[in-house]
Amino acid sequence: MINWSEQARINYLEIIEQIFEKWNYKIVVQFQQEVDELLETLRQNPELCPQSEIHFLRKCIINKHTALIYKLNNDNIDIVTLIFNKSEHIF
């Protein structure tokens, strides 16, 4: 099962809003498909992405602009947040 934290949901919606403002609806749909495909891949292979600098978290690159941070929790995948790759962050 994949669980989204409240922060991850907020960041996801903010990213979609920024994409729409900067580009267009087509790019929003493309981003949503990239996220959906990544999540489906993680369902099949939860340890796919490498551990981040924080050892219990994993970081997946969605595209050149964004990444998804998650942790494994027994049989669950907990989405912690989504980040901009060029932003300052601890991951």
A tleap script that builds the chain and sets N, CA, C and O, in Angstrom:
source leaprc.protein.ff14SB
mol = sequence {
  NMET ILE ASN TRP SER GLU GLN ALA ARG ILE
  ASN TYR LEU GLU ILE ILE GLU GLN ILE PHE
  GLU LYS TRP ASN TYR LYS ILE VAL VAL GLN
  PHE GLN GLN GLU VAL ASP GLU LEU LEU GLU
  THR LEU ARG GLN ASN PRO GLU LEU CYS PRO
  GLN SER GLU ILE HIE PHE LEU ARG LYS CYS
  ILE ILE ASN LYS HIE THR ALA LEU ILE TYR
  LYS LEU ASN ASN ASP ASN ILE ASP ILE VAL
  THR LEU ILE PHE ASN LYS SER GLU HIE ILE
  CPHE
}
set mol.1.N position { 0.843 -1.179 0.000 }
set mol.1.CA position { 0.000 0.000 0.000 }
set mol.1.C position { 0.889 1.244 0.000 }
set mol.1.O position { 1.943 1.277 0.635 }
set mol.2.N position { 0.443 2.241 -0.714 }
set mol.2.CA position { 1.162 3.520 -0.746 }
set mol.2.C position { 0.361 4.544 0.032 }
set mol.2.O position { -0.824 4.754 -0.225 }
set mol.3.N position { 1.027 5.182 0.993 }
set mol.3.CA position { 0.408 6.212 1.818 }
set mol.3.C position { 1.107 7.542 1.579 }
set mol.3.O position { 2.336 7.614 1.547 }
set mol.4.N position { 0.316 8.588 1.413 }
set mol.4.CA position { 0.859 9.935 1.212 }
set mol.4.C position { 0.764 10.712 2.516 }
set mol.4.O position { -0.290 10.747 3.152 }
set mol.5.N position { 1.873 11.339 2.914 }
set mol.5.CA position { 1.817 12.251 4.060 }
set mol.5.C position { 1.082 13.519 3.632 }
set mol.5.O position { 0.947 13.802 2.442 }
set mol.6.N position { 0.621 14.256 4.600 }
set mol.6.CA position { -0.057 15.522 4.289 }
set mol.6.C position { 0.895 16.466 3.551 }
set mol.6.O position { 0.487 17.155 2.616 }
set mol.7.N position { 2.163 16.498 3.972 }
set mol.7.CA position { 3.146 17.359 3.308 }
set mol.7.C position { 3.361 16.935 1.860 }
set mol.7.O position { 3.487 17.785 0.978 }
set mol.8.N position { 3.405 15.643 1.609 }
set mol.8.CA position { 3.583 15.152 0.240 }
set mol.8.C position { 2.404 15.561 -0.636 }
set mol.8.O position { 2.592 15.956 -1.787 }
set mol.9.N position { 1.201 15.468 -0.102 }
set mol.9.CA position { 0.015 15.876 -0.870 }
set mol.9.C position { 0.065 17.367 -1.207 }
set mol.9.O position { -0.218 17.772 -2.334 }
set mol.10.N position { 0.427 18.163 -0.221 }
set mol.10.CA position { 0.524 19.614 -0.429 }
set mol.10.C position { 1.574 19.923 -1.490 }
set mol.10.O position { 1.317 20.695 -2.414 }
set mol.11.N position { 2.754 19.324 -1.361 }
set mol.11.CA position { 3.830 19.582 -2.322 }
set mol.11.C position { 3.448 19.132 -3.728 }
set mol.11.O position { 3.756 19.818 -4.703 }
set mol.12.N position { 2.786 17.995 -3.840 }
set mol.12.CA position { 2.347 17.482 -5.141 }
set mol.12.C position { 1.413 18.488 -5.810 }
set mol.12.O position { 1.588 18.815 -6.983 }
set mol.13.N position { 0.433 18.973 -5.074 }
set mol.13.CA position { -0.510 19.944 -5.632 }
set mol.13.C position { 0.166 21.263 -5.976 }
set mol.13.O position { -0.164 21.883 -6.987 }
set mol.14.N position { 1.109 21.697 -5.145 }
set mol.14.CA position { 1.845 22.931 -5.442 }
set mol.14.C position { 2.676 22.783 -6.713 }
set mol.14.O position { 2.745 23.709 -7.521 }
set mol.15.N position { 3.299 21.635 -6.891 }
set mol.15.CA position { 4.093 21.404 -8.092 }
set mol.15.C position { 3.192 21.425 -9.323 }
set mol.15.O position { 3.534 22.034 -10.336 }
set mol.16.N position { 2.053 20.765 -9.235 }
set mol.16.CA position { 1.104 20.773 -10.354 }
set mol.16.C position { 0.673 22.200 -10.682 }
set mol.16.O position { 0.600 22.579 -11.851 }
set mol.17.N position { 0.393 22.980 -9.659 }
set mol.17.CA position { -0.018 24.372 -9.871 }
set mol.17.C position { 1.092 25.169 -10.557 }
set mol.17.O position { 0.828 25.940 -11.480 }
set mol.18.N position { 2.322 24.982 -10.107 }
set mol.18.CA position { 3.446 25.701 -10.707 }
set mol.18.C position { 3.681 25.281 -12.150 }
set mol.18.O position { 3.979 26.115 -13.005 }
set mol.19.N position { 3.548 23.995 -12.419 }
set mol.19.CA position { 3.709 23.517 -13.794 }
set mol.19.C position { 2.654 24.166 -14.684 }
set mol.19.O position { 2.964 24.643 -15.776 }
set mol.20.N position { 1.418 24.183 -14.218 }
set mol.20.CA position { 0.324 24.738 -15.005 }
set mol.20.C position { 0.547 26.223 -15.285 }
set mol.20.O position { 0.306 26.698 -16.394 }
set mol.21.N position { 1.019 26.963 -14.250 }
set mol.21.CA position { 1.258 28.394 -14.421 }
set mol.21.C position { 2.420 28.663 -15.377 }
set mol.21.O position { 2.380 29.610 -16.163 }
set mol.22.N position { 3.452 27.828 -15.303 }
set mol.22.CA position { 4.655 28.072 -16.111 }
set mol.22.C position { 4.532 27.492 -17.518 }
set mol.22.O position { 5.019 28.088 -18.479 }
set mol.23.N position { 3.885 26.335 -17.643 }
set mol.23.CA position { 3.769 25.685 -18.943 }
set mol.23.C position { 2.298 25.552 -19.318 }
set mol.23.O position { 1.636 26.549 -19.606 }
set mol.24.N position { 1.788 24.328 -19.316 }
set mol.24.CA position { 0.392 24.145 -19.713 }
set mol.24.C position { -0.152 22.831 -19.175 }
set mol.24.O position { 0.546 22.075 -18.501 }
set mol.25.N position { -1.421 22.579 -19.493 }
set mol.25.CA position { -2.109 21.392 -18.999 }
set mol.25.C position { -1.450 20.103 -19.479 }
set mol.25.O position { -1.401 19.120 -18.740 }
set mol.26.N position { -0.950 20.102 -20.695 }
set mol.26.CA position { -0.302 18.911 -21.244 }
set mol.26.C position { 0.895 18.487 -20.395 }
set mol.26.O position { 1.111 17.295 -20.177 }
set mol.27.N position { 1.658 19.446 -19.924 }
set mol.27.CA position { 2.831 19.154 -19.090 }
set mol.27.C position { 2.383 18.676 -17.704 }
set mol.27.O position { 3.046 17.835 -17.096 }
set mol.28.N position { 1.276 19.200 -17.210 }
set mol.28.CA position { 0.723 18.723 -15.936 }
set mol.28.C position { 0.366 17.243 -16.053 }
set mol.28.O position { 0.712 16.447 -15.180 }
set mol.29.N position { -0.314 16.884 -17.111 }
set mol.29.CA position { -0.711 15.486 -17.327 }
set mol.29.C position { 0.525 14.600 -17.447 }
set mol.29.O position { 0.552 13.491 -16.914 }
set mol.30.N position { 1.537 15.087 -18.141 }
set mol.30.CA position { 2.783 14.332 -18.276 }
set mol.30.C position { 3.407 14.094 -16.907 }
set mol.30.O position { 3.851 12.983 -16.617 }
set mol.31.N position { 3.446 15.124 -16.059 }
set mol.31.CA position { 4.008 14.984 -14.714 }
set mol.31.C position { 3.201 13.962 -13.909 }
set mol.31.O position { 3.779 13.100 -13.246 }
set mol.32.N position { 1.892 14.053 -13.963 }
set mol.32.CA position { 1.047 13.120 -13.227 }
set mol.32.C position { 1.295 11.682 -13.698 }
set mol.32.O position { 1.311 10.761 -12.881 }
set mol.33.N position { 1.485 11.486 -14.984 }
set mol.33.CA position { 1.776 10.150 -15.512 }
set mol.33.C position { 3.137 9.650 -15.027 }
set mol.33.O position { 3.293 8.471 -14.711 }
set mol.34.N position { 4.121 10.554 -14.971 }
set mol.34.CA position { 5.445 10.174 -14.473 }
set mol.34.C position { 5.354 9.709 -13.019 }
set mol.34.O position { 5.966 8.709 -12.643 }
set mol.35.N position { 4.596 10.432 -12.213 }
set mol.35.CA position { 4.430 10.064 -10.800 }
set mol.35.C position { 3.697 8.730 -10.707 }
set mol.35.O position { 4.120 7.849 -9.958 }
set mol.36.N position { 2.619 8.569 -11.443 }
set mol.36.CA position { 1.856 7.312 -11.417 }
set mol.36.C position { 2.720 6.121 -11.831 }
set mol.36.O position { 2.659 5.063 -11.205 }
set mol.37.N position { 3.520 6.291 -12.878 }
set mol.37.CA position { 4.393 5.214 -13.338 }
set mol.37.C position { 5.441 4.864 -12.286 }
set mol.37.O position { 5.733 3.690 -12.058 }
set mol.38.N position { 6.003 5.888 -11.648 }
set mol.38.CA position { 6.981 5.646 -10.596 }
set mol.38.C position { 6.341 4.887 -9.442 }
set mol.38.O position { 6.927 3.934 -8.929 }
set mol.39.N position { 5.152 5.296 -9.030 }
set mol.39.CA position { 4.482 4.619 -7.920 }
set mol.39.C position { 4.171 3.160 -8.261 }
set mol.39.O position { 4.306 2.279 -7.411 }
set mol.40.N position { 3.764 2.912 -9.476 }
set mol.40.CA position { 3.498 1.528 -9.887 }
set mol.40.C position { 4.788 0.704 -9.859 }
set mol.40.O position { 4.776 -0.454 -9.441 }
set mol.41.N position { 5.886 1.294 -10.298 }
set mol.41.CA position { 7.173 0.608 -10.261 }
set mol.41.C position { 7.588 0.337 -8.817 }
set mol.41.O position { 8.107 -0.737 -8.514 }
set mol.42.N position { 7.363 1.302 -7.924 }
set mol.42.CA position { 7.701 1.111 -6.511 }
set mol.42.C position { 6.852 0.020 -5.871 }
set mol.42.O position { 7.339 -0.709 -5.006 }
set mol.43.N position { 5.599 -0.105 -6.277 }
set mol.43.CA position { 4.753 -1.188 -5.758 }
set mol.43.C position { 5.389 -2.554 -6.051 }
set mol.43.O position { 5.320 -3.471 -5.232 }
set mol.44.N position { 5.991 -2.670 -7.200 }
set mol.44.CA position { 6.585 -3.933 -7.610 }
set mol.44.C position { 7.995 -4.127 -7.061 }
set mol.44.O position { 8.445 -5.254 -6.852 }
set mol.45.N position { 8.684 -3.012 -6.831 }
set mol.45.CA position { 10.064 -3.071 -6.356 }
set mol.45.C position { 10.312 -1.926 -5.368 }
set mol.45.O position { 10.900 -0.911 -5.742 }
set mol.46.N position { 9.876 -2.074 -4.118 }
set mol.46.CA position { 9.938 -0.976 -3.145 }
set mol.46.C position { 11.339 -0.444 -2.847 }
set mol.46.O position { 11.485 0.704 -2.427 }
set mol.47.N position { 12.354 -1.251 -3.054 }
set mol.47.CA position { 13.725 -0.812 -2.756 }
set mol.47.C position { 14.449 -0.293 -3.994 }
set mol.47.O position { 15.676 -0.194 -4.006 }
set mol.48.N position { 13.698 0.033 -5.020 }
set mol.48.CA position { 14.260 0.479 -6.296 }
set mol.48.C position { 15.175 1.688 -6.147 }
set mol.48.O position { 16.287 1.695 -6.675 }
set mol.49.N position { 14.719 2.692 -5.441 }
set mol.49.CA position { 15.456 3.958 -5.367 }
set mol.49.C position { 16.476 3.932 -4.241 }
set mol.49.O position { 16.257 3.300 -3.208 }
set mol.50.N position { 17.586 4.619 -4.444 }
set mol.50.CA position { 18.656 4.593 -3.437 }
set mol.50.C position { 18.278 5.355 -2.178 }
set mol.50.O position { 17.416 6.234 -2.189 }
set mol.51.N position { 18.939 4.995 -1.109 }
set mol.51.CA position { 18.736 5.716 0.140 }
set mol.51.C position { 19.247 7.142 -0.006 }
set mol.51.O position { 20.238 7.402 -0.688 }
set mol.52.N position { 18.544 8.056 0.650 }
set mol.52.CA position { 18.968 9.460 0.629 }
set mol.52.C position { 20.040 9.667 1.685 }
set mol.52.O position { 20.504 8.717 2.314 }
set mol.53.N position { 20.422 10.912 1.868 }
set mol.53.CA position { 21.412 11.226 2.895 }
set mol.53.C position { 20.886 10.920 4.289 }
set mol.53.O position { 21.667 10.713 5.218 }
set mol.54.N position { 19.578 10.891 4.439 }
set mol.54.CA position { 18.965 10.447 5.685 }
set mol.54.C position { 18.700 8.962 5.486 }
set mol.54.O position { 17.869 8.592 4.656 }
set mol.55.N position { 19.389 8.106 6.230 }
set mol.55.CA position { 19.496 6.695 5.892 }
set mol.55.C position { 18.182 5.930 5.795 }
set mol.55.O position { 18.136 4.944 5.060 }
set mol.56.N position { 17.134 6.307 6.469 }
set mol.56.CA position { 15.891 5.544 6.417 }
set mol.56.C position { 14.946 6.022 5.314 }
set mol.56.O position { 13.867 5.456 5.138 }
set mol.57.N position { 15.338 7.047 4.579 }
set mol.57.CA position { 14.523 7.548 3.474 }
set mol.57.C position { 15.155 7.164 2.148 }
set mol.57.O position { 16.360 6.927 2.067 }
set mol.58.N position { 14.326 7.105 1.103 }
set mol.58.CA position { 14.796 6.802 -0.241 }
set mol.58.C position { 14.366 7.935 -1.168 }
set mol.58.O position { 13.317 8.549 -0.974 }
set mol.59.N position { 15.186 8.197 -2.170 }
set mol.59.CA position { 14.936 9.306 -3.082 }
set mol.59.C position { 14.854 8.794 -4.509 }
set mol.59.O position { 15.781 8.158 -5.011 }
set mol.60.N position { 13.710 9.086 -5.165 }
set mol.60.CA position { 13.503 8.720 -6.563 }
set mol.60.C position { 13.433 9.991 -7.402 }
set mol.60.O position { 12.714 10.930 -7.063 }
set mol.61.N position { 14.159 10.011 -8.461 }
set mol.61.CA position { 14.074 11.123 -9.402 }
set mol.61.C position { 12.853 10.887 -10.291 }
set mol.61.O position { 12.760 9.862 -10.967 }
set mol.62.N position { 11.922 11.837 -10.287 }
set mol.62.CA position { 10.742 11.758 -11.148 }
set mol.62.C position { 11.105 12.261 -12.540 }
set mol.62.O position { 10.805 11.625 -13.550 }
set mol.63.N position { 11.757 13.414 -12.565 }
set mol.63.CA position { 12.253 14.011 -13.807 }
set mol.63.C position { 13.385 14.956 -13.420 }
set mol.63.O position { 13.782 14.994 -12.256 }
set mol.64.N position { 13.904 15.712 -14.368 }
set mol.64.CA position { 15.067 16.546 -14.049 }
set mol.64.C position { 14.746 17.655 -13.052 }
set mol.64.O position { 15.655 18.269 -12.493 }
set mol.65.N position { 13.463 17.914 -12.826 }
set mol.65.CA position { 13.069 18.991 -11.929 }
set mol.65.C position { 12.651 18.525 -10.537 }
set mol.65.O position { 12.826 19.263 -9.567 }
set mol.66.N position { 12.107 17.330 -10.420 }
set mol.66.CA position { 11.501 16.911 -9.152 }
set mol.66.C position { 11.916 15.503 -8.746 }
set mol.66.O position { 12.304 14.673 -9.568 }
set mol.67.N position { 11.817 15.274 -7.443 }
set mol.67.CA position { 12.111 13.967 -6.868 }
set mol.67.C position { 11.075 13.646 -5.803 }
set mol.67.O position { 10.443 14.537 -5.235 }
set mol.68.N position { 10.918 12.373 -5.551 }
set mol.68.CA position { 9.979 11.878 -4.562 }
set mol.68.C position { 10.782 11.233 -3.438 }
set mol.68.O position { 11.692 10.443 -3.690 }
set mol.69.N position { 10.441 11.572 -2.205 }
set mol.69.CA position { 11.114 11.011 -1.040 }
set mol.69.C position { 10.125 10.076 -0.349 }
set mol.69.O position { 8.985 10.454 -0.079 }
set mol.70.N position { 10.569 8.860 -0.067 }
set mol.70.CA position { 9.682 7.903 0.593 }
set mol.70.C position { 10.460 7.056 1.584 }
set mol.70.O position { 11.690 7.040 1.592 }
set mol.71.N position { 9.704 6.351 2.420 }
set mol.71.CA position { 10.312 5.395 3.333 }
set mol.71.C position { 9.494 4.118 3.313 }
set mol.71.O position { 8.294 4.127 3.036 }
set mol.72.N position { 10.165 3.029 3.611 }
set mol.72.CA position { 9.497 1.737 3.693 }
set mol.72.C position { 9.054 1.520 5.126 }
set mol.72.O position { 9.803 1.761 6.073 }
set mol.73.N position { 7.834 1.066 5.264 }
set mol.73.CA position { 7.243 0.840 6.581 }
set mol.73.C position { 6.529 -0.502 6.524 }
set mol.73.O position { 5.353 -0.580 6.169 }
set mol.74.N position { 7.256 -1.555 6.880 }
set mol.74.CA position { 6.759 -2.924 6.720 }
set mol.74.C position { 6.406 -3.150 5.256 }
set mol.74.O position { 7.285 -3.052 4.400 }
set mol.75.N position { 5.164 -3.445 4.946 }
set mol.75.CA position { 4.753 -3.674 3.562 }
set mol.75.C position { 4.237 -2.418 2.887 }
set mol.75.O position { 3.742 -2.481 1.762 }
set mol.76.N position { 4.343 -1.287 3.549 }
set mol.76.CA position { 3.832 -0.024 3.018 }
set mol.76.C position { 4.960 0.856 2.491 }
set mol.76.O position { 6.109 0.766 2.924 }
set mol.77.N position { 4.588 1.704 1.545 }
set mol.77.CA position { 5.480 2.745 1.045 }
set mol.77.C position { 4.865 4.061 1.486 }
set mol.77.O position { 3.760 4.410 1.070 }
set mol.78.N position { 5.575 4.784 2.321 }
set mol.78.CA position { 5.097 6.069 2.834 }
set mol.78.C position { 5.767 7.194 2.066 }
set mol.78.O position { 6.978 7.389 2.175 }
set mol.79.N position { 4.979 7.942 1.281 }
set mol.79.CA position { 5.510 9.088 0.549 }
set mol.79.C position { 5.667 10.226 1.548 }
set mol.79.O position { 4.690 10.677 2.145 }
set mol.80.N position { 6.895 10.683 1.724 }
set mol.80.CA position { 7.200 11.719 2.718 }
set mol.80.C position { 7.000 13.100 2.114 }
set mol.80.O position { 6.330 13.949 2.702 }
set mol.81.N position { 7.583 13.325 0.938 }
set mol.81.CA position { 7.475 14.639 0.307 }
set mol.81.C position { 7.923 14.552 -1.151 }
set mol.81.O position { 8.496 13.552 -1.584 }
set mol.82.N position { 7.655 15.598 -1.881 }
set mol.82.CA position { 8.205 15.794 -3.218 }
set mol.82.C position { 9.026 17.066 -3.156 }
set mol.82.O position { 8.637 18.027 -2.492 }
set mol.83.N position { 10.156 17.081 -3.842 }
set mol.83.CA position { 11.057 18.231 -3.775 }
set mol.83.C position { 11.504 18.637 -5.172 }
set mol.83.O position { 11.458 17.845 -6.113 }
set mol.84.N position { 11.937 19.890 -5.285 }
set mol.84.CA position { 12.602 20.350 -6.492 }
set mol.84.C position { 14.073 19.956 -6.368 }
set mol.84.O position { 14.692 20.184 -5.328 }
set mol.85.N position { 14.620 19.380 -7.400 }
set mol.85.CA position { 15.990 18.883 -7.337 }
set mol.85.C position { 17.030 19.977 -7.099 }
set mol.85.O position { 18.073 19.721 -6.498 }
set mol.86.N position { 16.757 21.171 -7.559 }
set mol.86.CA position { 17.728 22.255 -7.409 }
set mol.86.C position { 17.545 23.069 -6.148 }
set mol.86.O position { 18.308 24.002 -5.897 }
set mol.87.N position { 16.543 22.731 -5.346 }
set mol.87.CA position { 16.302 23.464 -4.109 }
set mol.87.C position { 17.241 22.957 -3.011 }
set mol.87.O position { 17.800 21.863 -3.095 }
set mol.88.N position { 17.388 23.772 -2.005 }
set mol.88.CA position { 18.185 23.357 -0.850 }
set mol.88.C position { 17.303 22.481 0.028 }
set mol.88.O position { 16.218 22.889 0.440 }
set mol.89.N position { 17.778 21.283 0.307 }
set mol.89.CA position { 17.021 20.348 1.131 }
set mol.89.C position { 17.997 19.382 1.788 }
set mol.89.O position { 19.175 19.336 1.433 }
set mol.90.N position { 17.505 18.625 2.733 }
set mol.90.CA position { 18.369 17.713 3.478 }
set mol.90.C position { 18.438 16.324 2.870 }
set mol.90.O position { 19.099 15.446 3.424 }
set mol.91.N position { 17.779 16.105 1.757 }
set mol.91.CA position { 17.709 14.773 1.175 }
set mol.91.C position { 18.814 14.559 0.175 }
set mol.91.O position { 18.910 13.485 -0.419 }
savepdb mol mol.pdb
quit
